[in-house]
Amino acid sequence: MKNLSVARQLPWAAFLVCCVFYVPLSAQSLDTSDDETPKDVDLEAFMPRPIDRSQDLEVITFGSCNRMDKPQTMWLDVAANNPNLWIWLGDIIYADTTNLRALAKHYKSLKVTPGYKQLRKNTQVVGIYDDHDYGANDAGKGLPNKKGSQRCLLDFLDVPYREPVRRQEGAYQSYLFGKGNHQIKVIVMDTRYFRDTLIADPNPTRRYFPNTEGDILGEAQWEWLERELTNSPAQLHILCSSIQILADEHGHEKWGNFPNARKRMLQTIVRLKPKNLLILSGDRHMAEITKMDLQGLPYPLYDFTSSGLTHIRSGTSEPNKMRVGDMIVKKNFGLLRIEWDGDDPIVTMEVRGVRNELYQRIQVKY
């Protein structure tokens, strides 16, 4: 009763401000580490940014592989394109830890980074983790504290506590943007939480044997994905995977390490024939566009990979018979420009880099 009487003595405006800010800030951003004090907290950087699904998407940017111990120089270049949406394809912070306090602190460091903070002011943000922000290199379903990794990601993305993803196993989500006949569905898959064990190959050029019995998504996520692609009102579907789905000749992480899961994914797309589906992926520390013509699918299937916001791989080439254009081994981000010819989308895929330089452009008319 004493606390209540104190509250009654507060001016109503101040009391309401306290109520408004208490839940999101204390729950999502003010669980600071011991070396932080309240005056160090950038309240603006931690203000939640709700997703406006009614917004039409004309410019979508995406990327992956962003080490917080390297200069964060790409954000102003991304923002120069005035994107409506930024999609994280994983390796957001390179925390490589199952210590949830340390993981949250890495995410907080990115939120107060000036360039990224500026991008968030005008650009909506969605996405998924990959192994280095999930908790450990190449980790899958056996990772300790994976529920905590999911929670830290959702806090970073400002996902409201009322959203179903807060109560489910795995961080997969979908977003239907826009209105009328120009709707775009962004489907973000979780390729870590349920993924079976990789089988190590002693050959360093291959790294892994195919796990012919293993899966990537888990049955609950497969069922969810089927629902998202069945009778969808969207005229364009953007399917997001932290690892590549189509490219299958390299020896690194990929859907091809689980050939039955990859086959199931391609068969699902052909069977359901969602309107105009495009894959986005990350992980590889380079950029490339892969194209596959699938019998029974009335349009070519593209997997647009962008990876290397802060660092890139050492090798400059690798085989990919389905690659369109060049493999780009420079720091980069991906960009989609979306126009409409009636109800049909025209998607221009661009690989861009430092100083917003255009490295590659491919246009697809669906």
C-alpha positions in Angstrom: 0.0 0.0 0.0 2.9 2.3 0.7 4.1 1.9 -3.0 0.6 2.6 -4.3 0.3 5.8 -2.3 3.6 7.0 -3.7 2.4 6.3 -7.2 -0.8 8.3 -6.6 1.4 11.3 -5.7 3.2 11.2 -9.1 1.9 13.6 -11.7 -0.2 11.5 -14.1 1.9 12.3 -17.2 5.0 11.0 -15.5 3.3 8.0 -14.2 2.0 7.0 -17.6 5.4 7.4 -19.2 6.8 5.1 -16.6 4.2 2.5 -17.4 4.7 2.8 -21.1 8.4 2.3 -21.1 8.7 -0.1 -18.2 7.9 -3.4 -20.0 9.7 -3.2 -23.4 12.8 -1.6 -22.0 13.2 -3.6 -18.9 12.3 -6.9 -20.6 14.3 -6.4 -23.8 17.1 -4.0 -23.3 17.9 -2.9 -19.8 19.1 -6.3 -18.5 22.6 -4.8 -18.7 25.8 -6.4 -17.7 27.6 -5.5 -14.5 29.9 -3.0 -16.2 27.0 -0.9 -17.5 25.2 1.8 -15.6 21.8 3.4 -16.5 23.5 6.5 -18.0 25.3 4.3 -20.5 22.1 3.0 -22.0 21.1 4.5 -25.4 17.3 4.5 -24.9 16.6 5.5 -28.5 18.6 2.5 -29.9 16.5 0.1 -27.8 13.1 1.5 -28.6 11.1 -1.4 -30.2 10.4 -1.0 -33.9 7.1 -2.8 -34.6 6.7 -4.4 -38.0 4.2 -2.6 -40.3 2.9 -5.4 -42.5 0.6 -3.1 -44.5 3.7 -1.4 -46.0 4.4 -2.1 -49.7 7.9 -3.4 -50.3 9.8 -1.8 -53.1 13.4 -2.2 -51.9 14.6 -5.1 -49.8 18.1 -5.4 -48.5 19.7 -8.4 -46.8 23.0 -9.8 -45.7 25.0 -12.0 -43.2 28.3 -12.5 -41.6 28.8 -9.4 -39.5 31.7 -9.6 -37.0 31.3 -7.0 -34.2 35.1 -7.0 -33.7 35.5 -5.5 -37.2 34.6 -2.0 -38.5 30.9 -1.6 -39.1 31.3 0.4 -42.2 28.6 -0.9 -44.5 25.4 0.4 -42.8 25.4 3.8 -44.5 25.8 2.2 -47.9 22.8 0.0 -47.2 20.7 2.9 -45.9 21.6 4.9 -49.1 19.2 2.7 -51.0 16.3 3.7 -48.8 15.2 0.1 -48.2 11.8 -0.8 -46.8 13.1 -3.9 -45.2 16.4 -5.4 -44.0 16.6 -9.2 -43.6 19.3 -10.8 -41.5 20.4 -14.2 -42.9 22.5 -15.1 -39.9 25.9 -14.6 -38.3 24.6 -11.3 -37.1 27.2 -10.8 -34.3 29.7 -13.8 -34.1 29.2 -14.3 -30.4 30.0 -18.0 -30.5 28.7 -18.5 -27.0 26.0 -20.4 -25.1 26.3 -17.8 -22.3 23.1 -15.9 -22.7 24.2 -12.8 -20.9 27.2 -12.5 -23.2 25.1 -13.3 -26.2 22.6 -10.5 -25.3 25.5 -8.1 -24.8 26.8 -8.7 -28.3 23.3 -8.0 -29.7 23.1 -4.8 -27.7 26.5 -3.6 -29.0 25.1 -3.9 -32.5 22.0 -2.0 -31.7 24.0 1.0 -30.5 26.3 1.0 -33.5 25.7 4.4 -35.1 25.2 3.2 -38.7 22.9 0.3 -37.8 21.0 2.5 -35.4 20.4 5.0 -38.2 19.2 2.2 -40.6 16.7 1.0 -38.0 15.1 4.4 -37.9 13.7 4.1 -41.4 13.9 0.4 -42.2 12.0 -2.5 -40.8 14.2 -5.5 -39.7 13.5 -9.2 -39.6 15.7 -12.2 -39.8 17.2 -15.4 -38.3 20.4 -16.5 -36.6 23.1 -18.8 -38.1 25.6 -20.8 -36.2 27.8 -18.0 -34.8 24.9 -16.2 -33.2 23.0 -19.4 -32.5 25.9 -20.4 -30.2 28.7 -22.5 -31.8 30.3 -23.1 -35.2 28.1 -25.5 -37.4 25.9 -26.2 -34.4 22.5 -27.9 -34.7 19.7 -29.3 -32.5 22.1 -30.5 -29.8 23.2 -27.1 -28.7 22.7 -26.3 -25.0 20.6 -23.3 -24.2 19.1 -23.1 -27.7 15.9 -21.8 -26.3 17.9 -19.0 -24.8 19.5 -18.3 -28.2 16.0 -18.1 -29.7 14.9 -15.7 -27.0 18.0 -13.4 -27.5 17.4 -13.2 -31.2 13.7 -12.4 -30.8 14.6 -9.7 -28.3 17.1 -8.2 -30.7 14.5 -8.2 -33.5 11.9 -6.5 -31.2 9.5 -9.4 -31.7 6.5 -8.7 -29.4 5.8 -11.1 -26.6 2.3 -11.8 -28.0 3.7 -13.3 -31.2 3.4 -17.1 -31.5 7.1 -17.5 -32.2 7.7 -16.6 -28.5 5.9 -19.8 -27.5 7.1 -22.2 -30.1 10.3 -24.2 -30.5 12.4 -22.6 -33.2 12.6 -19.0 -34.5 10.9 -19.5 -37.8 8.4 -16.8 -38.8 6.5 -15.3 -41.8 5.4 -11.8 -42.7 2.8 -10.9 -45.3 3.6 -7.3 -46.5 1.6 -5.0 -48.7 -2.0 -4.7 -49.9 -4.2 -5.9 -52.8 -2.6 -7.9 -55.6 1.0 -6.7 -54.8 1.5 -8.6 -51.5 4.9 -10.1 -50.7 5.4 -12.9 -48.2 8.7 -13.2 -46.4 9.3 -16.6 -44.9 12.2 -17.0 -42.5 13.2 -20.6 -41.8 15.2 -21.8 -38.8 18.0 -24.1 -40.1 19.7 -24.6 -36.7 17.2 -25.5 -34.0 16.1 -28.8 -35.4 19.0 -29.7 -37.7 20.5 -33.2 -37.3 24.2 -33.9 -36.9 26.7 -33.2 -39.6 29.0 -36.1 -40.5 32.6 -35.0 -40.7 34.6 -35.8 -43.7 38.4 -36.0 -43.1 38.9 -34.5 -46.6 39.4 -30.8 -45.9 38.0 -29.9 -49.3 34.7 -31.5 -48.6 34.4 -31.3 -44.8 31.2 -33.3 -44.5 29.7 -36.6 -45.8 26.0 -36.5 -46.8 23.8 -37.4 -43.9 21.2 -39.3 -45.8 19.0 -39.9 -42.8 19.1 -36.4 -41.3 16.8 -33.5 -41.5 17.1 -29.7 -41.2 13.7 -28.2 -40.4 12.0 -30.8 -38.2 8.4 -31.9 -38.8 6.7 -29.0 -37.0 8.5 -26.5 -39.2 7.9 -28.6 -42.4 4.2 -28.5 -41.6 4.3 -24.8 -40.9 6.1 -24.1 -44.2 3.6 -26.2 -46.1 0.8 -24.0 -44.6 2.6 -20.8 -45.5 3.0 -21.9 -49.2 -0.5 -23.3 -49.6 -3.2 -20.9 -51.0 -1.0 -18.0 -50.1 -2.4 -14.6 -51.3 1.1 -13.3 -52.0 2.2 -12.6 -55.6 5.9 -13.0 -54.5 7.3 -15.3 -51.9 10.8 -14.7 -50.5 12.1 -17.9 -48.7 15.0 -17.1 -46.4 17.5 -19.8 -45.4 20.8 -19.1 -43.5 22.6 -21.7 -45.6 22.4 -22.3 -49.4 19.7 -24.5 -50.7 20.6 -24.8 -54.4 24.4 -24.6 -54.6 25.6 -28.2 -54.0 29.1 -28.6 -55.3 31.1 -26.9 -52.5 32.1 -28.7 -49.3 30.8 -26.3 -46.7 27.5 -26.1 -44.9 24.5 -26.4 -47.2 21.2 -28.2 -47.6 23.1 -30.7 -49.8 24.7 -32.1 -46.6 21.2 -33.5 -45.9 20.2 -34.6 -49.4 16.7 -36.0 -48.4 15.8 -32.6 -46.8 17.0 -30.7 -49.9 15.0 -33.1 -52.1 12.0 -32.6 -50.0 12.3 -28.9 -50.2 12.5 -28.8 -54.0 9.6 -31.3 -54.3 7.5 -29.2 -51.9 8.1 -26.1 -54.0 7.2 -28.0 -57.2 4.1 -29.6 -55.7 2.6 -26.5 -54.1 3.7 -24.1 -56.9 3.6 -20.9 -54.8 3.4 -17.8 -56.8 6.9 -16.6 -57.8 9.2 -17.9 -55.1 12.8 -16.6 -54.6 15.3 -18.0 -52.1 17.7 -15.7 -50.1 20.7 -17.2 -48.3 23.9 -16.2 -46.5 26.8 -17.9 -44.7 29.4 -18.3 -47.5 31.5 -15.1 -47.1 30.9 -14.2 -50.7 28.0 -13.4 -53.0 26.5 -15.4 -55.9 23.2 -16.1 -57.7 22.3 -19.7 -58.4 19.5 -20.7 -60.8 17.7 -24.0 -61.2 15.0 -25.0 -63.7 12.7 -27.5 -62.0 10.4 -29.7 -64.0 6.9 -28.8 -63.0 7.7 -25.3 -61.7 6.5 -22.6 -64.1 9.3 -20.2 -63.3 13.1 -20.5 -62.7 14.1 -21.0 -59.0 16.8 -18.6 -57.8 19.0 -18.7 -54.7 20.5 -15.3 -54.1 23.4 -15.5 -51.6 24.9 -12.5 -49.9 27.5 -12.9 -47.2 30.3 -10.9 -45.9 29.3 -7.6 -44.4 32.6 -7.2 -42.6 34.8 -10.0 -43.9 35.2 -12.4 -46.9 36.7 -15.7 -47.7 40.2 -16.3 -48.9 39.6 -18.3 -52.0 38.3 -16.6 -55.2 36.6 -19.4 -57.0 34.7 -22.7 -56.5 32.5 -24.8 -58.8 28.8 -24.1 -59.2 27.3 -25.2 -62.5 24.1 -23.3 -61.8 25.8 -20.0 -61.0 24.5 -17.0 -63.0 27.2 -14.3 -63.5 30.2 -14.2 -61.2 31.1 -15.3 -57.7 31.8 -12.0 -55.9 34.5 -12.2 -53.2 34.2 -8.7 -51.8 32.4 -7.3 -48.8 28.8 -7.1 -49.9 25.1 -6.9 -49.2 22.1 -8.0 -51.3 19.4 -5.9 -52.7 16.0 -6.6 -54.3 14.2 -3.9 -56.3 10.5 -4.9 -56.8 8.3 -3.5 -59.6 5.0 -4.7 -60.9 3.7 -5.4 -64.4 0.0 -5.6 -63.5 0.0 -8.4 -60.9 3.3 -9.9 -62.0 6.4 -8.9 -60.1 9.7 -7.8 -61.8 12.6 -8.5 -59.4 16.0 -6.9 -59.9 18.7 -8.7 -57.8 21.7 -6.5 -57.0 25.0 -7.3 -55.2 26.4 -4.1 -53.7 29.3 -3.3 -51.6 31.5 -0.6 -50.1 30.4 2.9 -51.1 27.3 1.3 -52.4 29.2 0.1 -55.5 27.1 -2.1 -57.8 28.9 -5.5 -58.5 26.2 -7.4 -60.2 22.6 -6.9 -61.4 20.2 -9.6 -62.7 16.5 -8.9 -63.5 13.8 -11.6 -63.4 10.4 -11.0 -64.9 7.9 -13.5 -63.5 
